Structures are given as C-alpha cells and as structure tokens.
Amino acid sequence: MSSFQDIINSNRPTLVDFHATWCGPCKAMAPILDQLKSELGESIRILKIDVDKNQALANQLNVRGVPTFVLYKSGQIIWKQSGGISLSNLISKIKASID
C-alpha cells in the first residue's frame, strides 16, 4: 500500500477528503464524490481519510473541521476548503487547478 506522501507526490491530482463517520455533511458529500470520480475518471485520484482514525495526519495538515477537501498535485497543495461543496463547484475548482 502506498503511503500518504507517495500518493500526494504523484503527478496525478489527488483530492483528499478529510471526513468523519459521525459527520452529516461528510455523508452528504459521498455521492457527490462518486459523481466527481465518474466525471473525471482517471484524471484524478480521490483519497478519503477518516480524521478520527488519522488524528496525527489531520493535525499535521491543520484540518480543523470536516469535511475538509485538499487538492494536491506533485506534493503541493493546490486548493483547500472546509465544508460541503457542490459537484459543479468542485469540478471547476479541480479543472482550474490542474489545467
């Protein structure tokens, strides 16, 4: 299994979804992320990280609320946002960041 660092250092953009099982807005984002994956396919990787199971990583990356989305490319943070987001806004943020 690849480490978090290996995954985010990839040239392929990686959207990291910091979430929690008890979080309502996180659950609401799940079908939106599924749609995002079906629309963008292999051009993006989506990584879901449970903040309760990965507290050290969440603290290291300054994740203070869930859901928090962080888009990485080649190890760099391209975009970060906390809270829910619509599919169209998510797609436009990702496309603007990776074009």
N, C-alpha and C positions, 0 to 999 in steps of 0.2 A: 504494500500500500504506500502511495506517495505521501510525503509529509506536506503539511500546510505550505511551508516555504517553497517546496518543489512545485506545487500546484500554482501558487500565485506568481512564481517567477516565469511561468510559461508565456510564450508569445501570444497564445490564445487568451483573449479576455476572460476573466473569471469573476462572476458575480457571487459574492459571499453574502448569504442570508443568515444573519445572526438572529436566532429566534428562541422561543421557549415554548414548551408544551402547554403551559397554562395561559398563554397569551392569545386573546381573541383576535386582534388584528393580524397576528402571525398566521393563525389558521385561515383567515380570510385571504391572505396573500398566496397560500399554497396553490389554488387553481390558477391564479394569475401567473405564477412562476412556471406552472406546467404549460400554459399557453405561450409564454415567452420562449420556452425551450422548443416548442413545436414550430414557432415562427422563425426563430433564429438558428435552430438546429445546431450543427457542429461548429458554427462560428463563435459560440460562447459556451463556457462551462459554468454550471451553477452548483455551488457548494453550500449545503445547509449545515450550520453549526449551532448546536444547542448550547446556549450560554450557561445553563446550569451544569452541564457535563464538561464544559470547557471554560471554566471561570478564569483561569490564568491567561488564556489567549484573549478572551473578551476584555479583561483588564488591561493587558498589554496594548491592545488596539483601541483603548479608550471607548469601548462600547458601553454606553450608559443607559440605553433604552432598547426595547425590542418592539417591532422588528427594526434592525439596522441593516442597510444594504451598503456594501463596499465593493466597488468595481476595481479590479486590479488588472494591469497589463504589464508584463515584464517586471514584476515585483513592485511596481509603482501604484499608489492609489490614484486612480483617475477621477473617481467620484464617490461621494459618501452621503447617505441620507438616512435619517431615522424616521420611522413612521410608515404607514401604508402609502402606496403609490399605485396609480392606475397603470394598466398594461401599456397604453399608448405613451404615457409619460416615461415609463421605464424603457420602452423601445427607443424613444427619441433620445433619452439620456445616453443609452448604451451606444447607439449609432453615432451620435455626436462625439462621443469619447473615443471611438475606435476608428473612425474614418480618417 
